[in-house]
Amino acid sequence: MMEVSYGRVEGILRGIGRTLRMIWSSKAARFGLLVLLFYILMAAIGPIILPLKPVIASSTNVFQPPRLWPPIYWFGTDNVGVPLTVDIVNGAPFVLEVSLLSALYTTVLAYWLVLWLALRVATLTQPYHS
């Protein structure tokens, strides 16, 4: 049975708490965090609330301008007559997936590039011994 070190867990939670307090103290960071949380929530439950249903194209609903009511038409409709709100909500999970993968790819690439450059500089700056 593995024992859990509560001191270590408390330290991690304290660090997370400090980070969240620092983010919450800045208005810009608070706004960005709230937008990010809203987008993640929209990607998680939005497709359940507004599923993308196959629609029969009708000339009456094509390229409609934005309307206040019902809220599904806040952004208008596309060339098939589907409300753009439905397209945005159903595309959100894919946007988050691509964003996460590109951030991970960029981080790994930068890590290996810096590591390679550091080793190269260390090799080039060593004195020559014959």
C-alpha positions as CSV (number, residue, x, y, z in Angstrom):
1,M,0.0,0.0,0.0
2,M,1.4,3.4,-1.0
3,E,1.4,6.1,1.7
4,V,0.4,9.6,0.7
5,S,2.5,12.5,2.0
6,Y,0.0,15.1,3.0
7,G,2.7,17.7,3.4
8,R,3.4,17.4,-0.3
9,V,-0.2,17.6,-1.3
10,E,-0.7,20.6,0.9
11,G,2.3,22.3,-0.7
12,I,0.8,21.7,-4.2
13,L,-2.6,23.0,-3.1
14,R,-1.0,26.1,-1.5
15,G,0.9,26.8,-4.8
16,I,-2.3,26.5,-6.8
17,G,-4.0,28.8,-4.4
18,R,-1.2,31.4,-4.7
19,T,-1.4,31.2,-8.5
20,L,-5.1,31.7,-8.6
21,R,-4.9,34.6,-6.1
22,M,-2.3,36.2,-8.4
23,I,-4.4,35.7,-11.5
24,W,-7.5,37.0,-9.7
25,S,-5.8,40.2,-8.5
26,S,-5.2,41.3,-12.2
27,K,-8.3,42.5,-14.0
28,A,-7.0,41.4,-17.4
29,A,-6.0,38.0,-16.1
30,R,-9.3,37.6,-14.4
31,F,-11.2,38.4,-17.6
32,G,-9.0,36.0,-19.6
33,L,-9.6,33.2,-17.0
34,L,-13.3,33.7,-17.1
35,V,-13.4,33.7,-20.9
36,L,-11.3,30.5,-21.0
37,L,-13.6,28.8,-18.4
38,F,-16.7,29.9,-20.3
39,Y,-15.2,28.5,-23.5
40,I,-14.3,25.2,-21.9
41,L,-17.8,24.9,-20.4
42,M,-19.3,25.7,-23.7
43,A,-17.2,23.0,-25.4
44,A,-18.1,20.5,-22.7
45,I,-21.9,20.9,-22.5
46,G,-22.8,23.0,-25.5
47,P,-23.1,20.2,-28.1
48,I,-25.5,18.5,-25.7
49,I,-27.7,21.6,-25.5
50,L,-27.4,22.7,-29.1
51,P,-26.8,19.5,-31.2
52,L,-25.8,19.9,-34.8
53,K,-28.8,18.4,-36.6
54,P,-29.0,17.8,-40.3
55,V,-31.2,20.4,-41.8
56,I,-33.2,20.5,-45.0
57,A,-32.1,23.6,-46.8
58,S,-34.8,26.2,-47.0
59,S,-34.5,29.4,-48.9
60,T,-36.3,31.3,-46.1
61,N,-33.6,30.6,-43.5
62,V,-30.4,31.1,-45.6
63,F,-28.1,34.0,-44.7
64,Q,-30.5,35.5,-42.2
65,P,-29.1,38.5,-40.2
66,P,-28.5,38.3,-36.5
67,R,-31.7,38.5,-34.3
68,L,-32.1,39.0,-30.6
69,W,-34.8,36.4,-30.2
70,P,-34.4,33.4,-30.0
71,P,-30.8,33.5,-28.7
72,I,-29.8,30.7,-31.2
73,Y,-30.0,33.3,-34.0
74,W,-27.7,35.9,-32.3
75,F,-25.1,35.4,-35.0
76,G,-27.5,34.8,-37.9
77,T,-27.5,31.8,-40.2
78,D,-25.1,30.3,-42.8
79,N,-25.6,29.3,-46.4
80,V,-27.6,26.2,-45.4
81,G,-29.8,27.9,-42.9
82,V,-28.1,26.5,-39.8
83,P,-27.7,29.1,-37.0
84,L,-24.1,30.1,-36.6
85,T,-24.4,29.8,-32.9
86,V,-24.8,26.0,-33.4
87,D,-21.8,25.9,-35.6
88,I,-19.6,27.8,-33.0
89,V,-20.8,25.7,-30.1
90,N,-20.2,22.4,-32.0
91,G,-16.8,23.5,-33.2
92,A,-15.5,24.5,-29.8
93,P,-14.3,21.1,-28.7
94,F,-12.2,20.8,-31.9
95,V,-10.8,24.3,-31.4
96,L,-9.7,23.4,-27.9
97,E,-8.2,20.1,-29.1
98,V,-6.2,21.8,-31.8
99,S,-5.1,24.6,-29.4
100,L,-3.9,22.1,-26.8
101,L,-2.0,19.9,-29.4
102,S,-0.3,22.9,-31.0
103,A,0.7,24.3,-27.6
104,L,2.2,20.9,-26.6
105,Y,3.9,20.5,-30.0
106,T,5.4,24.0,-29.8
107,T,6.6,23.4,-26.2
108,V,8.3,20.1,-27.0
109,L,9.9,21.6,-30.2
110,A,11.2,24.6,-28.2
111,Y,12.5,22.3,-25.5
112,W,14.5,20.1,-27.9
113,L,15.8,23.1,-29.9
114,V,17.1,24.8,-26.7
115,L,18.6,21.6,-25.5
116,W,20.3,21.0,-28.8
117,L,21.6,24.6,-28.9
118,A,22.9,24.4,-25.4
119,L,24.8,21.2,-26.1
120,R,26.2,22.7,-29.3
121,V,27.4,25.8,-27.6
122,A,28.9,23.7,-24.8
123,T,30.7,21.6,-27.3
124,L,32.0,24.6,-29.3
125,T,33.2,26.5,-26.2
126,Q,35.3,23.7,-24.7
127,P,39.0,24.2,-24.9
128,Y,40.8,22.1,-27.5
129,H,43.0,19.4,-26.0
130,S,45.3,17.5,-28.2
